[in-house]
Amino acid sequence: MKEKQSDEDDKGAKDVTLSPASATDGTAMPPVVDAAIFQVELDKLRLREKAHTHEGDAIAAARRKLPMVKVPATIPLVGERGAVTLLDAFEGRRQLIAYYFMWYTGKPAPEQCEGCTWVTSQVHELSYVHSRDATFAVFCQGPYEESARYRDFMGWEMPWYSAKDSLNMLLDSPKRPGRMHLVCYLRQGSNVFETYWTTIRGVEAMDNNYRLLDLTVYGRQETWEDSPAGWPQGDIMDTLRSNGRPRAQWSRLKAGYSDDLGTNQTSKQSKHDDCCH
């Protein structure tokens, strides 16, 4: 690969050949250059990063200008205190962000959704969300008692509800019950409106691990990425599952927490192919 420094950076610059390198274990690596050439290349990328950030700002502005649709505030949910409504899930705040957690009823913990476990595991400190008059909650698509045991096993503390009996109203077409969704709502008094929803890769809004990995030289190390030849790559399940379980479960088991969901079933160590694609 040949790269030439710009005239602005060095009027007398010569063509520089960048030769690939490799680690002692044979893994491909980027070319090795001096600090000046590295900074030139980084500065080029920084221009694209800034344009990407500004485009993201513009998209967010367009999202804020979307119209909204009224939904029944009395749609039933089940929480830790029993039957509640969609309106109750706001907890008195004006906005609600609901994550619709996929659930495999009757299945043991190792067979629950690795993608939903991945993104939900990254939602901890909610005071910043609350400061903007917004509540974050999980609307599980399975029964409350069974799924709440999973929440407790995983150590999650966000509000948790079962939306199982109301999915046809909450995830009406083109949304699809049985798939992960993020849905945003607005409350005006006792009236509730849906303002935005997304699914599949859109739920990466809850993620920070992949955002950090995107900054590294090998990225997410998944086969769909446009990476140089020789870069380590594998299936997304290599990240989300480990030894037959959603990866985040292992630290909980090591800490002594029970994964018993009361299902009386043993794991078949399956994976869910439509979970994250």
GUKOL-546382 format. One record per residue (C-alpha): z negated, x negated, y; residue number from 1. Coordinates in Angstrom, 1 decimal, always signed. Each point is the difference from the previous one (the first is absolute). Layout:
<rs>
<r w="Z" u="X" v="Y" drenke="NUM"/>
...
</rs>
This chain:
<rs>
<r w="+0.0" u="+0.0" v="+0.0" drenke="1"/>
<r w="+1.0" u="-1.4" v="+3.4" drenke="2"/>
<r w="-1.8" u="+1.0" v="+3.2" drenke="3"/>
<r w="+0.9" u="-1.2" v="+3.5" drenke="4"/>
<r w="-2.5" u="-0.1" v="+2.8" drenke="5"/>
<r w="+1.0" u="+1.9" v="+3.1" drenke="6"/>
<r w="+1.2" u="-1.7" v="+3.2" drenke="7"/>
<r w="-3.0" u="+1.4" v="+1.9" drenke="8"/>
<r w="-2.4" u="-1.8" v="-2.4" drenke="9"/>
<r w="+1.8" u="-3.4" v="-0.2" drenke="10"/>
<r w="+3.3" u="-0.8" v="+1.8" drenke="11"/>
<r w="+0.6" u="-2.8" v="-2.4" drenke="12"/>
<r w="-1.0" u="+1.6" v="-3.2" drenke="13"/>
<r w="+1.9" u="-0.9" v="-3.2" drenke="14"/>
<r w="+0.7" u="+2.2" v="-3.0" drenke="15"/>
<r w="-3.0" u="-0.2" v="-2.3" drenke="16"/>
<r w="+0.4" u="+0.5" v="-3.8" drenke="17"/>
<r w="-3.0" u="+1.9" v="-1.4" drenke="18"/>
<r w="-0.5" u="-0.9" v="-3.7" drenke="19"/>
<r w="-2.0" u="+2.3" v="-2.2" drenke="20"/>
<r w="-3.2" u="-1.3" v="-1.5" drenke="21"/>
<r w="-2.0" u="+0.9" v="-3.1" drenke="22"/>
<r w="-3.6" u="-0.1" v="-1.1" drenke="23"/>
<r w="-1.1" u="-2.2" v="-2.9" drenke="24"/>
<r w="-0.1" u="+3.1" v="-2.2" drenke="25"/>
<r w="+3.7" u="+0.6" v="+0.8" drenke="26"/>
<r w="-0.5" u="+3.0" v="+2.4" drenke="27"/>
<r w="+2.6" u="+0.1" v="+2.7" drenke="28"/>
<r w="-1.2" u="-0.8" v="+3.5" drenke="29"/>
<r w="+1.5" u="+0.1" v="+3.6" drenke="30"/>
<r w="+1.7" u="-3.1" v="+1.4" drenke="31"/>
<r w="-2.3" u="-2.6" v="+1.5" drenke="32"/>
<r w="+0.8" u="-0.8" v="+3.7" drenke="33"/>
<r w="-1.8" u="-1.6" v="+2.9" drenke="34"/>
<r w="-2.2" u="+2.1" v="+2.4" drenke="35"/>
<r w="+2.7" u="+0.3" v="+2.7" drenke="36"/>
<r w="+2.6" u="+1.5" v="-2.3" drenke="37"/>
<r w="-2.7" u="+2.3" v="-1.6" drenke="38"/>
<r w="-0.9" u="+1.3" v="+3.5" drenke="39"/>
<r w="+3.7" u="+0.7" v="+0.9" drenke="40"/>
<r w="+0.4" u="+2.1" v="-3.2" drenke="41"/>
<r w="-3.2" u="+1.8" v="+0.6" drenke="42"/>
<r w="+0.9" u="+0.8" v="+3.6" drenke="43"/>
<r w="+3.3" u="+1.6" v="-1.2" drenke="44"/>
<r w="-2.0" u="+2.1" v="-2.5" drenke="45"/>
<r w="-2.5" u="+0.9" v="+2.7" drenke="46"/>
<r w="+2.7" u="+1.7" v="+2.1" drenke="47"/>
<r w="+0.8" u="+2.3" v="-3.0" drenke="48"/>
<r w="-3.7" u="+0.6" v="-0.6" drenke="49"/>
<r w="-0.4" u="+1.1" v="+3.6" drenke="50"/>
<r w="+3.0" u="+2.3" v="-0.2" drenke="51"/>
<r w="-1.4" u="+1.5" v="-3.2" drenke="52"/>
<r w="-3.3" u="+0.6" v="+1.7" drenke="53"/>
<r w="+1.6" u="+1.7" v="+3.0" drenke="54"/>
<r w="+2.2" u="+2.1" v="-2.3" drenke="55"/>
<r w="-3.2" u="+1.0" v="-1.9" drenke="56"/>
<r w="-1.6" u="+1.0" v="+3.4" drenke="57"/>
<r w="+3.1" u="+2.1" v="+0.8" drenke="58"/>
<r w="-0.1" u="+1.8" v="-3.4" drenke="59"/>
<r w="-3.7" u="+0.7" v="+0.5" drenke="60"/>
<r w="+0.8" u="+1.5" v="+3.4" drenke="61"/>
<r w="+2.6" u="+2.2" v="-1.6" drenke="62"/>
<r w="-2.5" u="+1.0" v="-2.7" drenke="63"/>
<r w="-2.4" u="+1.1" v="+2.8" drenke="64"/>
<r w="+2.7" u="+2.2" v="+1.4" drenke="65"/>
<r w="+0.7" u="+1.9" v="-3.2" drenke="66"/>
<r w="-0.5" u="+3.8" v="+0.0" drenke="67"/>
<r w="-2.7" u="+1.4" v="-2.3" drenke="68"/>
<r w="-0.4" u="+2.8" v="-2.5" drenke="69"/>
<r w="-2.9" u="+2.3" v="-0.4" drenke="70"/>
<r w="-1.8" u="+0.1" v="-3.3" drenke="71"/>
<r w="-2.8" u="+2.3" v="-1.2" drenke="72"/>
<r w="-3.3" u="-1.4" v="+1.0" drenke="73"/>
<r w="-1.7" u="+1.8" v="-2.9" drenke="74"/>
<r w="+1.9" u="-1.9" v="-2.8" drenke="75"/>
<r w="-2.8" u="-0.6" v="-2.6" drenke="76"/>
<r w="-1.2" u="-3.3" v="-1.0" drenke="77"/>
<r w="-3.0" u="-1.2" v="-2.1" drenke="78"/>
<r w="-2.4" u="-2.6" v="+1.3" drenke="79"/>
<r w="-3.4" u="-1.4" v="-0.9" drenke="80"/>
<r w="-1.6" u="+3.2" v="+1.3" drenke="81"/>
<r w="+2.4" u="+2.3" v="-1.8" drenke="82"/>
<r w="+2.7" u="+2.2" v="+1.5" drenke="83"/>
<r w="+1.2" u="-0.9" v="+3.5" drenke="84"/>
<r w="+3.2" u="+0.5" v="+2.0" drenke="85"/>
<r w="+2.6" u="-2.2" v="+1.6" drenke="86"/>
<r w="-1.6" u="+0.6" v="+3.3" drenke="87"/>
<r w="-3.4" u="-1.3" v="-1.3" drenke="88"/>
<r w="+1.6" u="-3.2" v="-1.0" drenke="89"/>
<r w="+0.5" u="-0.9" v="+3.6" drenke="90"/>
<r w="-3.8" u="-0.5" v="+0.3" drenke="91"/>
<r w="+0.2" u="+1.3" v="+3.5" drenke="92"/>
<r w="+2.6" u="-2.6" v="+1.2" drenke="93"/>
<r w="+3.3" u="+1.0" v="+1.4" drenke="94"/>
<r w="+2.2" u="-2.0" v="-2.4" drenke="95"/>
<r w="+0.1" u="-0.3" v="-3.7" drenke="96"/>
<r w="+1.8" u="-2.7" v="-2.1" drenke="97"/>
<r w="+0.1" u="+1.1" v="-3.7" drenke="98"/>
<r w="+1.0" u="-2.2" v="-2.8" drenke="99"/>
<r w="+1.2" u="+2.0" v="-3.1" drenke="100"/>
<r w="-1.2" u="-2.0" v="-3.0" drenke="101"/>
<r w="+2.0" u="+0.4" v="-3.2" drenke="102"/>
<r w="-2.1" u="+1.0" v="-3.0" drenke="103"/>
<r w="+0.5" u="+0.1" v="-3.7" drenke="104"/>
<r w="-2.4" u="+2.7" v="-1.1" drenke="105"/>
<r w="-2.0" u="-0.8" v="-3.1" drenke="106"/>
<r w="+1.1" u="-3.6" v="-0.1" drenke="107"/>
<r w="-2.5" u="-2.9" v="+0.1" drenke="108"/>
<r w="-0.4" u="-2.3" v="+2.9" drenke="109"/>
<r w="+2.4" u="-2.7" v="-1.2" drenke="110"/>
<r w="+2.8" u="+2.6" v="-0.1" drenke="111"/>
<r w="-0.5" u="+1.3" v="+3.6" drenke="112"/>
<r w="+2.6" u="-0.9" v="+2.7" drenke="113"/>
<r w="+0.2" u="-3.7" v="+0.8" drenke="114"/>
<r w="+1.9" u="+0.6" v="+3.2" drenke="115"/>
<r w="-2.6" u="+2.5" v="+1.4" drenke="116"/>
<r w="-2.8" u="-2.3" v="-1.1" drenke="117"/>
<r w="+1.7" u="-2.8" v="+1.8" drenke="118"/>
<r w="+0.3" u="+1.7" v="+3.4" drenke="119"/>
<r w="-3.3" u="+1.9" v="-0.2" drenke="120"/>
<r w="-1.9" u="-3.2" v="-0.8" drenke="121"/>
<r w="+1.0" u="-1.4" v="+3.4" drenke="122"/>
<r w="-1.5" u="+2.8" v="+2.1" drenke="123"/>
<r w="-3.6" u="-0.9" v="+0.8" drenke="124"/>
<r w="-1.1" u="-0.1" v="+3.7" drenke="125"/>
<r w="+1.0" u="+3.3" v="+1.6" drenke="126"/>
<r w="-1.9" u="-0.3" v="+3.3" drenke="127"/>
<r w="+3.2" u="-1.1" v="+1.8" drenke="128"/>
<r w="+1.8" u="+3.1" v="-1.3" drenke="129"/>
<r w="-2.9" u="+2.2" v="+1.0" drenke="130"/>
<r w="+0.0" u="-1.5" v="+3.5" drenke="131"/>
<r w="+3.4" u="+1.6" v="+0.5" drenke="132"/>
<r w="-1.4" u="+3.5" v="-1.0" drenke="133"/>
<r w="+1.6" u="-0.3" v="-3.4" drenke="134"/>
<r w="-1.4" u="+0.5" v="-3.5" drenke="135"/>
<r w="+1.4" u="-1.7" v="-3.1" drenke="136"/>
<r w="-0.5" u="+1.7" v="-3.4" drenke="137"/>
<r w="+1.4" u="-0.1" v="-3.5" drenke="138"/>
<r w="+1.4" u="+3.2" v="-1.4" drenke="139"/>
<r w="+0.1" u="-0.6" v="-3.7" drenke="140"/>
<r w="+2.6" u="+1.9" v="-2.0" drenke="141"/>
<r w="-2.4" u="+0.3" v="-3.0" drenke="142"/>
<r w="-3.3" u="+1.8" v="-0.6" drenke="143"/>
<r w="-2.9" u="-1.0" v="+2.2" drenke="144"/>
<r w="-2.7" u="-0.9" v="-2.6" drenke="145"/>
<r w="+2.3" u="-2.3" v="-2.0" drenke="146"/>
<r w="+1.6" u="-1.7" v="+3.0" drenke="147"/>
<r w="-3.3" u="-0.3" v="+1.9" drenke="148"/>
<r w="-1.3" u="-2.1" v="-2.9" drenke="149"/>
<r w="+3.0" u="-2.3" v="+0.6" drenke="150"/>
<r w="-0.8" u="-0.2" v="+3.7" drenke="151"/>
<r w="-3.6" u="-1.0" v="-0.8" drenke="152"/>
<r w="+1.2" u="-2.5" v="-2.7" drenke="153"/>
<r w="+2.2" u="-1.6" v="+2.6" drenke="154"/>
<r w="-2.7" u="-0.1" v="+2.7" drenke="155"/>
<r w="+2.1" u="+2.0" v="+2.5" drenke="156"/>
<r w="-2.0" u="+1.7" v="+2.8" drenke="157"/>
<r w="+2.7" u="+2.1" v="+1.8" drenke="158"/>
<r w="-0.2" u="+3.8" v="-0.1" drenke="159"/>
<r w="+1.5" u="+1.2" v="-3.3" drenke="160"/>
<r w="+1.3" u="+3.4" v="-0.9" drenke="161"/>
<r w="+1.9" u="+1.6" v="-2.8" drenke="162"/>
<r w="+3.2" u="+1.8" v="+1.2" drenke="163"/>
<r w="+1.1" u="+0.8" v="-3.6" drenke="164"/>
<r w="+0.1" u="+3.8" v="+0.4" drenke="165"/>
<r w="+1.7" u="-0.1" v="+3.4" drenke="166"/>
<r w="+2.8" u="-2.6" v="-0.5" drenke="167"/>
<r w="+2.8" u="+2.5" v="+0.2" drenke="168"/>
<r w="-1.1" u="+0.9" v="+3.6" drenke="169"/>
<r w="-1.0" u="-3.5" v="+1.1" drenke="170"/>
<r w="+2.9" u="-1.9" v="-1.6" drenke="171"/>
<r w="+2.7" u="+2.6" v="+0.5" drenke="172"/>
<r w="+3.7" u="-1.0" v="-0.3" drenke="173"/>
<r w="+1.3" u="-2.6" v="+0.7" drenke="174"/>
<r w="-3.4" u="-1.5" v="-0.7" drenke="175"/>
<r w="-0.6" u="-0.2" v="-3.7" drenke="176"/>
<r w="-3.3" u="+0.6" v="-1.9" drenke="177"/>
<r w="-0.7" u="-2.9" v="-2.4" drenke="178"/>
<r w="+1.2" u="-2.6" v="+2.5" drenke="179"/>
<r w="-2.0" u="-2.1" v="+2.5" drenke="180"/>
<r w="+0.1" u="+1.3" v="+3.6" drenke="181"/>
<r w="-1.5" u="-0.7" v="+3.4" drenke="182"/>
<r w="-0.2" u="+3.1" v="+2.1" drenke="183"/>
<r w="-1.2" u="+0.3" v="+3.6" drenke="184"/>
<r w="-1.5" u="+3.1" v="+1.5" drenke="185"/>
<r w="-1.1" u="+1.1" v="+3.4" drenke="186"/>
<r w="-2.7" u="+2.6" v="+0.8" drenke="187"/>
<r w="+0.0" u="+2.3" v="+3.0" drenke="188"/>
<r w="-3.2" u="+2.0" v="-0.3" drenke="189"/>
<r w="+0.2" u="+1.8" v="-3.3" drenke="190"/>
<r w="+3.8" u="-0.5" v="-0.3" drenke="191"/>
<r w="+1.5" u="-2.8" v="-2.1" drenke="192"/>
<r w="+3.4" u="-1.6" v="+0.4" drenke="193"/>
<r w="+1.9" u="-2.6" v="-2.1" drenke="194"/>
<r w="+1.4" u="-2.7" v="+2.2" drenke="195"/>
<r w="+1.4" u="-2.7" v="-2.4" drenke="196"/>
<r w="+0.3" u="-0.9" v="-3.7" drenke="197"/>
<r w="+1.3" u="-2.9" v="-2.0" drenke="198"/>
<r w="+0.1" u="-1.1" v="-3.7" drenke="199"/>
<r w="+0.7" u="-2.9" v="-2.3" drenke="200"/>
<r w="+0.3" u="-3.2" v="+2.1" drenke="201"/>
<r w="-1.1" u="+2.0" v="+3.0" drenke="202"/>
<r w="-3.5" u="-0.1" v="-1.3" drenke="203"/>
<r w="+0.0" u="-3.8" v="+0.5" drenke="204"/>
<r w="-1.4" u="+0.9" v="+3.4" drenke="205"/>
<r w="-3.4" u="-0.1" v="-1.8" drenke="206"/>
<r w="+0.7" u="-3.5" v="-1.4" drenke="207"/>
<r w="-0.9" u="-3.4" v="+1.3" drenke="208"/>
<r w="+0.4" u="-2.2" v="-3.0" drenke="209"/>
<r w="+3.8" u="+0.3" v="+0.0" drenke="210"/>
<r w="+0.1" u="-0.4" v="+3.7" drenke="211"/>
<r w="-1.8" u="-3.4" v="-0.4" drenke="212"/>
<r w="+2.2" u="-1.0" v="-3.0" drenke="213"/>
<r w="+3.1" u="+0.8" v="+2.1" drenke="214"/>
<r w="-1.0" u="-2.9" v="+2.3" drenke="215"/>
<r w="+0.0" u="-2.5" v="-2.9" drenke="216"/>
<r w="+2.9" u="-2.0" v="-1.2" drenke="217"/>
<r w="+0.2" u="+1.8" v="-3.4" drenke="218"/>
<r w="-0.6" u="+3.5" v="+1.5" drenke="219"/>
<r w="-1.0" u="+2.8" v="-2.4" drenke="220"/>
<r w="+1.8" u="-1.8" v="-2.9" drenke="221"/>
<r w="+1.8" u="+3.2" v="-1.1" drenke="222"/>
<r w="+3.5" u="+0.1" v="-1.4" drenke="223"/>
<r w="+1.4" u="+2.3" v="+2.8" drenke="224"/>
<r w="-0.7" u="-2.6" v="+2.7" drenke="225"/>
<r w="+2.8" u="-2.1" v="+1.5" drenke="226"/>
<r w="-1.5" u="-3.5" v="-0.8" drenke="227"/>
<r w="+1.7" u="-3.3" v="-0.7" drenke="228"/>
<r w="+0.9" u="-0.9" v="-3.5" drenke="229"/>
<r w="-3.0" u="-1.3" v="-2.0" drenke="230"/>
<r w="-2.6" u="+1.9" v="+2.0" drenke="231"/>
<r w="-2.7" u="+1.5" v="-2.3" drenke="232"/>
<r w="+0.7" u="+3.7" v="-0.5" drenke="233"/>
<r w="-1.1" u="+2.8" v="-2.4" drenke="234"/>
<r w="-0.6" u="+3.7" v="-0.3" drenke="235"/>
<r w="-2.2" u="+1.8" v="+2.4" drenke="236"/>
<r w="-2.3" u="+0.9" v="-2.9" drenke="237"/>
<r w="-0.8" u="-3.7" v="-0.3" drenke="238"/>
<r w="-1.8" u="+0.4" v="+3.3" drenke="239"/>
<r w="-1.4" u="+3.5" v="-0.4" drenke="240"/>
<r w="-1.2" u="-0.2" v="-3.7" drenke="241"/>
<r w="-1.8" u="-2.7" v="-2.0" drenke="242"/>
<r w="-0.7" u="+0.1" v="-3.7" drenke="243"/>
<r w="+0.6" u="+3.7" v="-0.3" drenke="244"/>
<r w="-1.9" u="+1.2" v="+3.1" drenke="245"/>
<r w="+0.6" u="+0.4" v="+3.7" drenke="246"/>
<r w="-0.9" u="-3.4" v="+1.3" drenke="247"/>
<r w="-2.8" u="+1.1" v="+2.3" drenke="248"/>
<r w="-2.0" u="+1.4" v="-2.9" drenke="249"/>
<r w="-0.9" u="-3.3" v="-1.5" drenke="250"/>
<r w="-2.4" u="-1.1" v="+2.8" drenke="251"/>
<r w="-1.8" u="+3.3" v="-0.4" drenke="252"/>
<r w="-0.4" u="-0.4" v="-3.7" drenke="253"/>
<r w="-1.2" u="-3.6" v="+0.5" drenke="254"/>
<r w="-2.6" u="+1.4" v="+2.5" drenke="255"/>
<r w="-1.3" u="+2.3" v="-2.7" drenke="256"/>
<r w="+1.4" u="+3.4" v="+1.2" drenke="257"/>
<r w="+0.9" u="+2.6" v="-2.6" drenke="258"/>
<r w="+3.6" u="+1.1" v="-0.3" drenke="259"/>
<r w="-0.9" u="+3.1" v="-2.0" drenke="260"/>
<r w="+1.7" u="+3.0" v="+1.5" drenke="261"/>
<r w="-1.3" u="+2.4" v="-2.6" drenke="262"/>
<r w="+3.4" u="+0.4" v="-1.6" drenke="263"/>
<r w="-1.0" u="-1.2" v="-3.4" drenke="264"/>
<r w="+3.4" u="-1.7" v="-0.4" drenke="265"/>
<r w="+0.8" u="-3.7" v="-0.7" drenke="266"/>
<r w="+2.7" u="-1.8" v="+2.0" drenke="267"/>
<r w="+3.6" u="-0.4" v="-1.2" drenke="268"/>
<r w="+0.5" u="-2.6" v="+2.8" drenke="269"/>
<r w="+2.9" u="+1.9" v="+1.5" drenke="270"/>
<r w="+1.7" u="-0.6" v="+3.3" drenke="271"/>
<r w="+1.5" u="+2.6" v="+2.4" drenke="272"/>
<r w="+3.6" u="-0.8" v="+0.8" drenke="273"/>
<r w="+0.4" u="+2.4" v="+2.9" drenke="274"/>
<r w="-3.2" u="-1.0" v="+1.6" drenke="275"/>
<r w="+1.2" u="-2.5" v="+2.6" drenke="276"/>
<r w="+3.8" u="+0.1" v="+0.0" drenke="277"/>
</rs>
